């Protein structure tokens, strides 16, 4: 075996945290708790977190929950009003106060992805948040986004 095939195999093996699965792995229910075994498929997967970022902007969450938002509405810190576990954050988004309750608006898998992104935000340094914001500027957000098709 030559060097080129070994390099290709090595490159493929290094992409494990971005593995993408196609259905039926899509969750059909909300997390059962903060130890739900399905959580790692979202929280430890860069692709799922990235998708959550897109939906965070598309659904207009950034309007109230940006890095410059007051501490009570910013997700860039380590403190959480209603608990910081995955299921806690998921439930806070799904039962959003004030309305709308995003559990009635956002499809289930997208809620999992947004939750993974929101929980990951504390790790984002200011330059990364700014880059993501600039990347999202050209895409429809909030009222301009027609929603999932």
N, C-alpha and C positions, 0 to 999 in steps of 0.2 A: 504494500500500500504506500503510495507516494505521500508527500507532504501536503498537497492541496486537499485531498479527501480528509485528512486528519484535521486540518484547519476548519473545514466546513463542519465536520462533526463537532468540534469544540465550540464553534460559534452557535450551532443549534442547541447544544446542551446548556449554554449559558443564558438562554432566554426563558428559563423556567418560571420566573415570577411574572411573566406577561402571557402565560398560557391562556388561550381563549377557547372556551368550550361553547359549542352550539347546543341548543336544547337537547334533551330534556333536563339539563342541569339548572335551568332557570327556576328560582324559588316560586312556589305557588302560594306561599303564606308569609306572613310577617315573621321576624325572628321570635323564637320561643323563649328567649332569655339571653342574657349576656354571654352564655356559654354555648349557644347554638353552634353545632359543628359546621354549619354552612357559612358562618361569618368569615372564616379565613379565606374562602373562595373570593371574597370581595375585599376585605380589609388588607390582605397580603398580596393583592394582585394589582399591579400598576395600571393595567388596561382598565380594570373596573373603576379604579380611583379617577383615572383620566376621563372616563365617560361620565362619572359623577360630577366632575368639574364642569363639563359641557352643560349638563342638565341644570346645575346650580346657576349658571349664567342664563341659560335659555328660559328657565321658569321665573327669572327675575329675582332670585334669592339675594343676589349680590346688592340689590338696591338697599336692603336693610342690614345685610350681614357682611359688609365689606371689611377689609382690614382697618378702615378708618371709622367704622361704626362705634358707637358708645360700647363700653365693656359689656353691658348687659346683652347686647345683640351681636357682638363680635365673636367669631369662632376661632380666633387666632391664639387664645390663651389656653391655660390648662384647667380652668374652673368651668364647671357646667352647672346651671341652675337646676336641672332635672335629672342629673346623673350623666356620667360620661361614657358608660358602657354602650356597646353597639345597639342593643335593643332599646336602651334608654333614649339615645339620640334618634333612632328610627321612630320611636313612638312620639317624641317631641315634634318631629317633622310631620308625621302622619296626622297628628291631632293638633297641628299648628294653631297657636293663639296669638293674635286675633285671627279670625277666619281669613282665607279659606283653609280648611283642613286639607293638607296636600295629599292625604291618603285617599281623598275623593277625587283628586285631580291627576296625580302622577301615577303611571303604571307601576305595579309592584316591583319589578326588577329595577326600574329607574330609581325608586325609593331606596333600594339596597345600595345602588351605586352612589347616590347623593349622600347617603349616610356614611359610606366609606370615605368619600371625599371630605365631608365636614369633619370627621374624626381625624383625618390626615392633615388638616389645615394648620394645626399647632406646629407641625414640623416644617412648614413653608416659611422660608426667610423672606424678607420684604422684596428682594429682587425677583424671586420666583413668583410671588403673588402678582407683582407688576407685569412680569412676562406673560403669565396666564391671562391677565386682564387684557393686555394688548392683543394676544392671540384671539381672544373671544370678541374683540370689538367689531369685526366684520360680520359676525353672525347675528341673526335676529335674537333679541333678548326680551324678556318680560312681555309686555303687551304686543310687541312686534312679532313674536314667535307664534305661529298658528297651533303649536302643540303637536303631540305625536300623531302621525298620519297613519 
